[in-house]
Amino acid sequence: VPINAPPGTPTSYKADRLTNYEVGYKGHWGTVSLDLAAFWLDWKDIQLLGLINGIYLNVNGGTAVSRGFEGSFAFRPTEHLTLTANAAYTDAYLTQDTDPVVGGHNGDPLPWIPKFAGTVDAEYRWPVFNDADAFVGATLAYQSERPGEFSTLNPAGARVKAPDYATLDARLGVESGRFTVMAYVKNLTNKAGITQISGGPGAEFNGDLDLGVTRPRTIGVTVGAKF
């Protein structure tokens, strides 16, 4: 606890507790498969960041709810082509005001949880020789806008937000038996998507923010074997 902390400052924090309710469905029809799930998560003693005398500490923030649905879809229109997609919607928010050192209020969205996230993938395979198959594929991934940490320094309702972003990966390789050789490009478009925002007290107002970003375009080769 910081020196000269105000009276009532928490000296420790306890474990959070989760109760998760989930219902789902799985189906398969020839070349199509579907996997769906809806969830409701009750959160007690959620752990959040509190600001005490200019220092951020972990504190318990009361109760919260996380609810939504997620699903995956796969389709193989031909022997060689496979299309897959995954998507999730999450509505996560406080259900009571937090300790004043956190600065959260009933109904505020939880930090760093995107409302929408998803990926779309396509892969094409074809025989090249003996038992070897060549393949080429691409994956597009998306995350929606995410709110930053709560802060007692912000005006009511004002929080730093990380904008939405999408990344594209590509791959090309050959698989033979238990061996695979693959060339890949991660983040093909060299998108600098913001994954995290942090800084000292008041940083959101003076521009002194630290940003975490997606890895820049990366090109490489992997060699793998199954055992």
Steps between C-alpha positions, in 0.01 A plus 500: 500500500646845412637715782243749634217308336158642590293330771310196378757415231489121438821330618448183294261341252332163495431242232214564262219246463326397179177315435464405135179391324531368146282328245614384161430306184717299262389375161652339193334463160718355228748773407369750759557511876374749756586562865302759702509600867332767714642590840425705809777557754435649846814659641554582868794691649631574151863616504560844349761776515457771763689830520631584848728801550620482141568124504292234328421194714281192463177531696166319503231676301174340612275310257480477122335300224638366175246363255491422132536230242768344284495270205709327237408392150680275253414430139679277249341579162753285311748228587782754499349820648415556867336817634470572872373789709492579872314788664423620851284771654568595862314749718703537821420772753493594868181430694585731789723800567861412579714621787560876441872434438404309183254751354253256342121534511210261465451422131851599387658253253794297629849593377657347191212272399389549137130485422574314178788275395535250223714326240441375147733241347530340158735218399546319172687166479603291201721193442847563359685167515469161671334566838587872508245782494565866433285762670441874491286693744417832660347613830326832567455588869299791646456662842259784569568809711600430864462737798807561717539490876268688734650817646404739778667777297266473203186708462182296535483243222835599342744212452786427267388266220705280271357515145393193309744330265537205264804296403563271204731196502598281203672163468634262234646158560534130435398213730633150449427229752597637839714783361390854411693790346320834496580858403284765664436871519350632823319834488527522122368857488738614778209627709600668827196392703499629859482210745564687829509856630668595829666794669536687826222696669352757264686360199179491300487880524865595442565249222766306695358158415674169445352296216521129432457421130475193281823351372600662167505303177700184567623255237633158591528129432413213734590131481295261712462131570228300676608241757 
